[in-house]
Amino acid sequence: MRSGLRGLISILFTSILVFSFSYPAEAGPLKRPLTFRQVTPKEGLSSEMVYAIAIQGDEIWFGTYGGGATLYDKSKMIYKAYTTKGEPMDKVDDGKSINWKNLLPYNHVSVIVLDKDRIWFGTYFYGFGGGGISYYQPTKNPPWKRFNTNDGRAKKVVSMAVDGEWVWVGSERGLSLLDKKTEGWKTFYSTQDGLSGNFVNTLLSQSDSLWMGTNAGISHFHKTKKNWKTYSQKEGLTETEIKSLVTVGKKMWAGGIGGSLFEYDAVSDRWKKIEPTDSLKNGGIHSITVAKEKVFICRDNGVSIYDLPTGQWDSLTVSDGMISNTVFCAAEDKNSIWFGTDKGASRLVLGP
């Protein structure tokens, strides 16, 4: 099964996180030996393939392929799966798994985004129905709210970004905008409107700008002026299918599906290639996460790590204790880094 999912893996998931930094006195490569804890279906995951991780306090959400979402309460050490497999969880559901009202719209979870009072989930569906987005709001009864797929344009969702009272949703057909107040779709953009490509793999929302990494370059949308600009090869991108965009301090980085890293130069309005020195530098990129004063580049062959205070490169693979070298995503909690892989989740313990 795993080999048959490589096409989906190349599409799904991206990671968009923004952090501010205060560098500690101790920095540099991770000190070996490292301590890892592994989480698999044996421990409570609803599926071994973990495409997305979001952490809020002691609650850790895993978005999986085929198993929906798994919530792990670290303080209680309890796992709970939210999936349309098995019997409906609530009596108001109608028994047809694709139409269950109080769960995710589908079991392939590609992205999870935290909001002030809720958690957003994007799912990816191949067929005619299902897929789309939903949110989980524990103060409501029922806690799940599902949305239609904007006439099918937000069915195969691969990226999301919360932007105040709006939610941007990237799919394989373009970019949709959801109004949180009315809970209705507002606008839709595609290549006809200015997008560089209709596969919107990653989204990065800034004050008056929205950056999009697509299958055909990087697009910049000015929210007030409503104008577009595309960045491709002539603007410095030596590869144009972009999987991840992330703010790194005062800079912006992009990761290509083939493994290239780029940094945006606002003065020249161009992208320049970053040349990592770690041994994994040629592995395909799934996502980039900034945490613990480091940049974690999740690749096909492990995790490249860039230490911000020192500028040193490091890496993580199964030889260090990772459960797999196929790493889709990363997220941080108070004393660890969690990685989602094709064989489960690996937790790198950094403190007590």
C-alpha positions, 0 to 999 in steps of 0.5 A, spaced: 500 500 500 505 504 501 508 504 494 501 506 491 501 512 495 507 515 493 503 520 488 498 522 493 504 523 498 507 528 493 500 532 493 499 532 500 501 536 506 504 542 507 506 546 513 505 553 515 508 556 522 510 563 524 515 564 530 519 569 533 525 568 536 530 569 542 536 565 542 539 561 548 546 561 550 546 553 548 545 552 540 548 548 535 547 541 533 543 536 537 546 532 542 547 525 541 545 520 543 537 522 542 531 520 546 525 518 541 518 515 543 514 512 537 507 512 536 504 507 532 497 504 531 499 499 537 499 505 541 493 508 539 494 512 532 488 511 527 493 510 521 500 509 521 501 514 515 501 521 519 501 527 514 499 533 519 500 534 527 497 540 531 499 541 538 495 545 543 497 545 550 497 537 552 492 536 546 496 533 540 492 532 534 494 527 528 492 527 521 492 521 518 491 517 511 485 513 511 484 513 519 481 520 520 484 524 526 487 522 532 487 526 538 492 524 544 491 527 551 498 527 553 496 529 561 491 523 561 495 519 556 488 517 552 488 516 545 481 518 541 480 517 534 475 521 529 474 517 523 468 514 519 470 507 520 466 503 524 459 505 527 457 512 527 459 516 534 452 519 535 445 517 534 444 523 529 448 521 524 445 517 518 449 511 518 452 512 511 459 514 512 460 519 507 454 523 510 456 523 517 454 529 520 458 530 526 465 528 524 470 530 519 468 530 511 473 524 510 478 520 513 484 522 509 486 528 513 492 533 509 492 539 514 490 541 521 490 549 523 489 551 530 485 557 531 483 561 537 477 557 539 477 551 534 481 547 530 480 546 522 481 540 518 482 539 511 481 533 507 482 530 501 478 525 497 478 522 490 471 520 488 465 524 487 463 526 494 466 527 500 473 531 502 473 538 504 474 542 510 471 542 517 472 545 524 472 542 531 470 546 537 469 543 543 465 548 546 459 546 541 454 540 541 456 537 537 463 539 536 464 538 529 462 543 523 462 540 516 462 545 510 460 543 502 466 543 497 464 550 494 462 547 488 467 541 488 473 546 488 475 545 495 474 538 495 481 535 495 484 540 500 492 540 501 493 547 505 489 552 509 491 558 513 487 562 518 487 570 516 483 573 522 475 572 520 477 568 514 480 562 512 484 561 506 483 554 503 488 551 497 486 545 493 488 541 487 483 546 483 485 553 486 484 557 492 477 558 496 476 564 501 471 562 507 468 567 511 468 565 518 462 569 521 457 567 515 460 560 514 460 561 507 464 561 501 466 568 499 471 568 493 475 563 488 481 564 485 484 560 479 490 560 474 485 565 470 485 570 476 492 570 477 495 564 480 501 560 478 498 553 478 491 550 481 495 545 485 495 550 491 500 546 496 502 551 501 499 558 504 503 563 508 498 569 510 502 576 512 499 582 514 496 585 507 499 579 503 498 572 501 503 567 499 502 561 495 506 555 493 503 551 487 505 546 482 507 552 477 511 557 482 510 562 487 504 567 487 503 573 491 496 576 492 496 583 495 489 583 499 488 590 499 490 592 492 487 585 489 493 584 484 497 578 483 505 576 482 508 570 480 515 567 481 518 562 477 524 560 474 526 567 471 525 570 479 530 565 481 526 558 482 530 553 479 524 548 481 517 550 480 513 545 484 513 549 491 511 544 497 512 549 503 513 556 505 515 559 512 517 565 515 524 564 518 526 570 523 525 576 518 526 572 512 521 567 508 523 560 505 520 556 500 521 548 499 521 545 492 518 538 491 525 536 488 529 538 495 531 545 493 531 550 498 530 558 497 530 564 500 526 571 498 530 577 497 525 583 498 530 588 496 531 585 489 524 581 489 527 575 487 528 568 490 535 565 491 537 558 492 540 556 499 545 550 499 545 546 505 551 542 507 547 536 511 547 529 508 540 529 506 540 535 502 538 532 496 531 529 499 525 531 496 521 536 501 514 535 504 514 541 509 518 546 513 517 547 520 521 553 525 521 550 532 526 551 538 530 556 534 531 551 528 528 550 522 526 542 520 526 540 513 522 534 512 524 530 507 523 523 503 530 521 506 529 524 513 530 531 516 535 536 515 536 541 521 538 548 520 540 551 527 539 559 527 543 562 532 550 558 529 548 557 522 550 549 522 546 544 519 544 537 522 540 531 520 535 526 523 534 519 520 532 512 523 540 511 525 538 517 530 532 513 532 526 516 527 521 511 526 522 512 518 526 516 513 519 518 510 517 524 514 511 529 512 511 534 518 513 536 524 510 540 530 513 542 537 510 542 544 514 544 551 519 539 551 519 535 544 519 535 537 513 531 534 514 528 526 509 525 522 512 519 518 509 513 513 510 509 519 507 513 525 509 519 529 516 520 532 517 524 538 524 527 539 524 528 547 528 535 548 527 536 556 524 532 562 
